[in-house]
Amino acid sequence: SHDLNLSHTKPLSFQDYFYRYYKTLPKKISNNLNKNTSGNEVTLFSDLSDSSFDQVVNSLVKFKKDNPSWLIKGVIIGSKNNLKEKLLTKQKFFGSGIEFSIDLSGSLAKEVNVLKTPVYLITYNGNQQKITGLSDFNDFISRLDK
């Protein structure tokens, strides 16, 4: 897995970074999504330009802290416009314990039928479900705690 560490000792141009890692990421995650793992997992599909991005990721970071056995992943979808700047403003999230990848082609989002963000793809006790929106995700969390 490649984390989005933007503080390389040797500068890596954003295009180099993209071409090196981006083409392999959607395939890897796609394979993981289709595997029926015994473990519990949440994959968040989000757009950096969503006004709720920070809140959504913060709630997932808290969920990860409260549920350390869960595998938590993030998939960034959306426009390539100003992507580097958007990523730099959100870089604090890339050290949060959530494995992020970038799906600019939208192939992964199409596979899961993501029409608007945020979307949570959840595997829990062998069942997969898709939840749209933070309030529905919070409802899911509250049911888990019972």
N, C-alpha and C positions, 0 to 999 in steps of 0.2 A: 504494500500500500504506500502511496505517496502522500505525505501531508503537505499542506500548502505553506511550507516554510519559506517566507519571502526574504529571509535574511541570510542568504548564502554568502560564504566568504568570497567565492568567485561569483560575480554577478551572472545570473542566468536571465537572458532576455525573456520577456513574457511569451513571445512567440516560440522560442526554443522550448520553454517549459511546456507550452501547450502541445506542440507537435510531438514532443518526447513522451508526454504522459497521457494527454487527453484522448488520443486515439485508442489506447488500450483500456481506459477506465470503464466506459459504458459496457463493454463486453464482459469484463470481470464481474461487475456488479450484476449485470443481467444474469450471468450464470448463477450467482449467489441467490438472486431473487427467485429463480425457478427451482432451486433445490429445496426440498421440504426438510428443513433442519429440525432437529428436536428442540433446539434452543429457541428462546423468545427473542424477538428482534423488532426494532422500529426503524424504518427508513423514511426520512422526511424529505419530501420534494418541496423546494422553496425557490423563490425568485428574489435575488438581491435587491430589486427595486421595490418589493412589497414594503409598505410602511410598517407592517407587523413583523418583519424579518427578525429584528433583535429580540422581540418579546417571544416569538415562536422558538427561536434557538435557545434562549435562556430557559424556557420551560422544559425543553428537551435535555439541557445540561442538568437541570435540577432532577428530572426524571432519572437520568443516568446515575446521578449520585445516590438517589434513593433506591435504585434497582441496578446495582453494579453487575449482576449476572446477565443483564440484557445486552445484546449487541445493538449499538445505536449508530446509524449512518445518516449522512446528509447528502442529498443530490441537489446541486444548484442548476436550475434551468432558467431560461429566459434569453434576453437579447445580449448580443456580443457588444453592443454600444457601451463605451466607457467601462468595460468589464474590469480592466486592471485597476482603475480608480475605485470602482465599487468594492473589489476584493480587498484593496488596501484599507478602505474604511471599515471593513468587517474582519480584519485579520485577527482581532482578539478572539474570535470564535474558533479559529483554526487550531488553537492549542487547548481546546475545551474537552478533549477526550472523544469527540465525535469525529468519525472518519468522513471527510467531505470529498466529493468528486464533482466534476463539472460535466453536464450533459447538454452542450450547446446545440447539438444536432437534434435534440428532442427525441431521440430514438427510444430511450428508456422511459421517458414520460409517456410516449405513445403506447409503449408496451403495457404500461400499467393504467393507461387511459386517464392521465392527469389532465383535467380541463382547466382547473384554476388552482392556485396555491394558497395556503399550504395544504399539502396532502400527506397523510401519514399512512404508510403501508405497514401493517402490523401482523406479525406472526406470533400467535400466543397459543400454547398448548396444541400445536400442530394445525391450528386454523389460521387462515389468512383473511384479513379484512382491510378495507380501505376507509379511512376517516378523513373528511375534509373540514379544515378549520380548527382553530385552537380550542374553542369551547367544547366541541365534540371530543377532542383528544383529552381535555380535562375531565369530561364525563367518563371516558374510558378508564382513566387513571383512578377516579374515585370508585369505580366498580371493582378495580383490581384490589383495592385496599380492604374490601369487605370480606 
